[in-house]
Amino acid sequence: MAREGKGGVEPDGGREPRLSPAEPGLWQRVVEQLGTAVVVIDPAGRIAAVNPAAERLLGRTAAAMHGQDLHDLCHRDPGGARIPREHCPLLRALAEGRSACGDDDSCLRGDGRQIPVSWSATPLTRDGVPQGMAVLISGTADDRGAHRERAERAARTTALEGLAERLTLVADITEVLGQTLELDEALARLSRLLVPRFADWAAVDLRIGSRQVHRVAVTGPEGRDAGQEDWHGHLPAPAGEAARSALVQVLNGGGPVVQDRAGPDDTPPDSPLAAVHDAFLEATGAVSVITVPLGTGRQVSGALTLVRTDPDRPFGTGDLEVASDIGRRVGLVVDNARRYGRQREVAEAMQRNLLPPLPEHGRVRLAAGYQPAPAGSQVGGDWYDAFTLRDGTLALVIGDVVGHDLTAAAGMAQLHGILRSLAWDHTGPTGAVVDRLDDAMHAITTVSMATLVLARLEGPPDTGPWTLHWTSAGHPPPLLLTADGTAQYLEAGQGLLLGTRLGARGRRPSAAHALPPGSTLLLYTDGLIESPGSDLDTGLGRLRRHALALAHEPLDILCDRLPARMPPGSTDDIALLALRLPET
């Protein structure tokens, strides 16, 4: 199915895509005011949008033309006959994604009249992918004005190409800014789009609090910076609302500014911030500069400065409008990223505070680690626990509540407390404790599903021998590393995840395994073994190799370094609990 929206048709379901202009506001202000007929067609040649001049020239309403094949509807040869599709230069140019023009064609109007026309077409692309074409159509009354008409059409084509590029740039920036809540990454992507497509240099300054300014990005040709570290980091405060400096004015709530620096400027800077900024512009060889606020109105979070160094390519009014629009969009991203960062810090602090301190258990060593999910994902429900039971044995828990939000984190805390209560004085199989937890979970928690491993270490804590008893409720198996350099996954004791409510229909199994002196046991959540483009067996094999390489490191170092050795790209948080037995 495809759904119609303002300005075009959006694709889905595998059908040929229709063009959807990214900026209807800019389209209305510029294209619809042109006296020349403009028709936008999608990659299949169907009409996606027309301006009023096209309606008048073609004698048809926009509604009547929308979705019609432009070639079939009105493209004719000079004699008024239909042009075979395989011979149509417009359709060939559309298929090949290149510009084209025609001087000796005719159009069939809606009233049945044939009119001589000339036309020129420019491709519209996004990320290098053709999205259709913009077609300019002009009526040609006689040969005496043909030369003038061609010159005017060439100028209009150049203007349209510039407009199409600016529209595409805004659409691309909108798309990439929406892909991350990590501010540094968003600004890096912004710079890569602006330079060199729109400017030769770009600088981004952010307000920190009420009086501080931080220059977070300076990008030049081929990614070069301007060669001065003083232009990065903290800048002087934007003091003086009446300052002449465009940057100071914008940071103090002023509107967008375009500057012509082609001639000499002997006016000394009137503030420390202006002096630093002027030095930057001088070093880059700026001849034309745009400075726009990030945000709108009183919500100005910073400024974007764009520089061109070619005297034959100064910024114009259209460029200022596009830059202002980009600044508004970046301001929203900055505000959202800051808001998300504050919320995330609170959530992570809450989750870390819910994770318990590890107990002392004779010569047995314990260590744990927790790594929150990368930016763009919310905190989750991964947790670990270790506590001494009533009979003096040591209980170990690793678990993962389904979900990635504060609800999952709160559910984790509920399960954590209930499991401690159920296991505290229970000396029977570990599977029985997990079954009781499953029975109670729906009645006294908000958790719908979860996985966990509950283990009990039996044996004198200082001398051994030691036996591990455990059960797994749908969780990845524990990994046992021995002092002689072997590694094995303890795959017994596997049962269904929590939330299945087995009741009287069955019981989860328990397993037991003797642990040799000097061995290391790892309990972990699936964020440690899952990564995009990799299956579970590959992840388990990778964990085995890296764990063996770190097996002789102190436990706290192992817990720090093991997650860092796993491939990037995981969107899950990681909990890790490690136990090491003494050598005899």
Residue, then its C-alpha position, 0 to 999 in steps of 0.5 A: m500500500a502507499r499513502e498519500g501525504k502533503g506534496g507527494v506519495e510515500p512508498d511502501g510495500g515494494r511498489e515504485p516510490r513516489l517523490s515526497p518533497a522534504e520541505p513543502g514550506l520552502w516549496q510554496r515560498v519559492v517554487e510556487q511563486l515562479g512564473t515558469a511552469v514547474v512539474v515534479i515527477d517521481p522515478a516512474g515518471r508520474i506527476a508528484a507536484v506542480n506549481p500554479a504556472a504549470e496549471r495555467l500553461l497545461g490547462r489542467t488542475a493540480a488535482a487532475m494531474h497528480g499521479q498521471d504519467l507526464h509523458d502520456l498525458c501531454h508530451r507530444d512531438p512538434g506535429g502533435a503526435r505521441i512520442p514513443r516512450e523508448h524515444c522520449p529524451l525526458l524518460r531516458a534522462l529520468a532513467e539515467g539520472r541526468s539532466a536533459c532539455g528539449d527545444d522543439d516539442s509540444c504539449l497537449r493542454g487540458d482543453g485539447r489545444q497543442i502548444p509549442v514548448s521547450w523544457s529542461a529537467t534536473p534530477l532530484t536525489r537523496d544520498g545519491v539515490p534518484q528520487g525523480m526530476a524537476v521539469l521546467i516547461s516554457g511556451t515558445a511563441d516564435d523563433r525571434g525570442a528563442h535565443r532569449e528564451r533559452a538563456e532565461r531557461a538556462a538561468r532558471t535551470t541553474a536556480l532550480e538545480g540550486l534549489a533542488e540541492r538545498l532541499t535535498l540537503v535539508a532532507d538529508i540533515t533531517e534524516v541523519l539528525g533523527q538517527t541518534l540521541e548522541l550529541d557528538e555523533a549528531l554534530a559530526r554527521l551534520s558537519r560531514l553533510l554541510v562541508p563541502r556541499f553547502a559551505d567550505w567551513a563549519a563551526v558549531d558553538l553551544r551555550i553551557g549554562s547562562r554564561q559559557v560557550h563551548r566550540v564543539a566542532v570545526t570542520g573544513p575541507e576534507g575534514r581538516d580543522a583550522g589548525q588552532e586548538d584555541w578555537h576548540g573548547h571553551l570560548p569567552a562568554p558572549a558579553g554585551e548584547a549590543a556587540r557588533s559581532a554576528l556570533v555574539q548577537v546570535l548567541n544573545g538571542g539575535g536572528p540569522v546574519v549573513q556577512d560579506r567579508a570580501g573587502p578589508d575590515d579594520t574595525p577592531p573586535d569589541s569583545p573577547l569572543a568576537a576576537v577569537h571568532d574573527a581570528f578563526l574567520e581570518a585564518t579560513g579565508a572567509v569571504s562570505v559568512i552565515t551565522v544562525p542560532l541553534g533553536t528558536g526564540r528564547q530557546v537558543s542553545g548555540a550558533l552555527t557558523l558557515v563559511r565560503t572562501d570563493p568570492d564568486r560563490p557568496f551566500g544568498t538569501g536562499d542560503l540564509e533561509v536554508a541555514s536558518d532552517i538547519g539551525r532550528r532543527v539542530g537546536l531541537v536535537v541539542d535540546n532533546a539530547r540534553r534532556y535525554g542525557r539528564q534522564r539517562e543519568v538519573a536512570e543509570a544512577m537508580q539502576r546502579n544503586l539497586l545493584p548490591p555490594l558483593p559479600e565476603h566469603g572466605r578465600v573465595r573472590l567475587a567481582a561484578g560489572y555493569q555496563p549500560a546500553p549505548a546512547g540511543s537505548q534506554v536502561g534495561g533490567d539486567w542485574y546480578d546478586a550474590f548473598t550468603l544463605r542461612d546455612g552459610t552457602l553462597a548464592l549467585v544470581i544473574g538475571d535479565v528482565v524483558g524490556h529496555d526502560l525504567t519499568a524493566a529496571a523497576g521489575m528487576a528490583q522487585l525480582h531481586g528482593i523476592l528471590r532473596s526472600l525465597a532462597w534465604d532459608h531454602t536448602g532444596p534444589t535451586g530449580a524449586v526456588v525458581d519455580r516458586l518465584d515464577d508462581a509468585m511473579h505475576a501476583i506481586t511484580t510488574v514483570s511479564m517475562a525474565t531470564l535468570v540463573l540461580a546458583r549455590l556454591e557448596g563447600p568450605p569457602d577456604t579449602g573446598p571441595w566445592t560443588l556448584h548447584w544451579t538452574s537456568a530459566g532460559h538464560p545463557p549458560p555459565l562459563l567455567l574457566t579452569a586453571d589449566g586453560t580449559a573453558q566449558y559452558l555448563e549447559a545442564g539445568q536449562g528450563l523455561l524462562l520466567g513468566t511461563r507459569l509451569g505450576a503443576r505441569g512441571r518443574r525446572p531442572s537443577a544441575a550440579h558440577a564439581l569446581p576445581p581449585g583455582s577455577t573461575l566461574l562467569l555469569y553474564t547477560d546476553g548483551l555480552i554475547e549478542s551483536p548485530g550480524s552475528d548468531l548466538d553460537t558465534g557470540l558464545g565462541r567469542l566470549r570463550r576465547h576472550a575469557l580464556a585470554l583474561a583468565h589469569e587476570p585479577l577478577d576486577i580487571l577481567c570484569d572491566r576488560l571482557p566487555a571492551r573486547m566484544p564487538p561494538g553495536s550491541t543495544d543491550d546493557i550488560a551485567l557480569l558476575a565472576l567468582r574465583l576459587p582459591e588454589t589449594 
